[in-house]
Amino acid sequence: MIENNNEKILILDFGSQYAQLIARRVRENNVFSEIVSHNITANEIRQINPKGIILSGGPASVYVNNAPKCETAIINLGIPVLGICYGMQLGCQMLGATVKPTKTREYGRTSCTINNNSNLFKSLSKDIVVWMSHGDQVVELPQEFESIAHTNNCPYAAIKHKHKAFYGVQFHPEVTHTPLGINIIRNFLYGICGCNGKWKIHSYIEKSVNDICKQVGKAKVVCGLSGGVDSAVTAALINKAIGRNLSCIFVDNGLLRNYEAEEVIKTFRDNFTVDLHTIDAKERFLTKLEGVTDPEKKRKIIGHEFIEVFKEEAKKISGVKFLAQGTLYPDVIESIPAHGGPTVTIKSHHNVGGLPAELEFELIEPLRFLFKDEVRKIGEELGMPEILVWRHPFPGPGLAIRIIGEVTKQRLDIIRNADKVVIEEVQKANLYRSIAQCFAVLLPMSTVGVMGDERSYENVIAIRAVETTDFMTADWYRIPNELLGLISSRITNEVKGVNRVVYDISTKPPSTIEWE
Ligand code: XMP
């Protein structure tokens, strides 16, 4: 477990879509936070000894059978507790309040009036805007509580217990639609929990490096570099801890973007002292993909071939005990069942196509408590180039699933060159960081065109650009028309074999981000 100053906030998850957001807001205030199942016991919490506890929201109603609960003893530990929405209702119910469905449900922006100067609202004006999203609310409060804020429809928009450090807010301070929500969270962390806010990415790096040294000792670690930021930062952190006892394996499967392989190799050769093994497996992958058009078959072949190549190379390195992986916190959280069960199990697809099981190495995952933006900050602190740190996500099967139909060398050249134009122009227009992912797709068809006085019958490129934070849902990005025009004309002029460019304006759902 990695944290600094032993200062931690535990977030008990009752199935809220905002649990991750709460964790991020706490960390943005320089306090480490961790999401745990609501089934955690008071005893376990006592051992962890957090500075504060947040009970998240959740989709259930506290009065129904099987509603997710937590031990009442948690509220009596003497550790400050903040209940948010469902978390407030649950805490209040456990302490004797009544919760019922509301007559008028409150959703969206709502004016909220602060009743008195509670330290939760320190330095806030009397009237604030908050984001509400509830169909139930506390209707009766025992004497030991006081209401510290209300709205037109909700007399207990925020409450505090008179004798225990229990606070509750019916609204969501973690979302940006509650403009002063971050101040409320800060008041809870600093004014109520007494946090000192020394959690910084830099101290995280130091702590992480120490932990890796302790875990690994003199053993060797092997890490697969993919070209993406997660595996690169994983390798950089481990390298800082154990130097050349880290061996990195970079498999060039021929399905990478323009100059991607060269950039990764150069970054690690120039900046780190790792034992770098680069394997040119381009032909091997192409041969296996010959004649294959089914997307899932492509994925399986590529995943399987990667394991084979990686295994062959890893076996050549003697004394390897650990396999490093760039698993991130959202992957870990997703695998915590909101309604109980064992805490953390990693989803199988994050085990790089089953590598750990096959190789019987112990896993080492230095990023498993970090969000993507925190990983990027670490990358920057460790001196990694911007191009690597801010690179858009790229699927494991690479360009193979952006070529609809058969993957051939010629079609790879077309897609790589078209993709290069898209990325170059988006970067020049300073839009690269506002777009979550953008790329070119090669369609399995030819269309008629005219070039000079000649008829042409050539390929179609589709451009895809999306905005999203979680990649589960996405909107198509409104690239300005002039820029789209520029990209289109550059592709048809510069990429041999293309005479038509189209723009994908579908959202996810019903579409997906990738075309295959
Ligand atoms: P979709 O297409 O499902 O993509 O909307 C969501 C995110 O996942 C990436 N993606 C993949 N990543 N292996 C991966 O490692 C895959 O097979 C794969 N398919 C999609 C996609 O690029 C997007 O970021």
Boltz pocket constraint, residues with backbone or C-beta under 6 A from the ligand:
constraints:
  - pocket:
      binder: B
      contacts: [[A, 299], [A, 393], [A, 394], [A, 395], [A, 396], [A, 397], [A, 437], [A, 471], [A, 508], [A, 511], [A, 512], [A, 513], [A, 514], [A, 515]]
      max_distance: 6.0
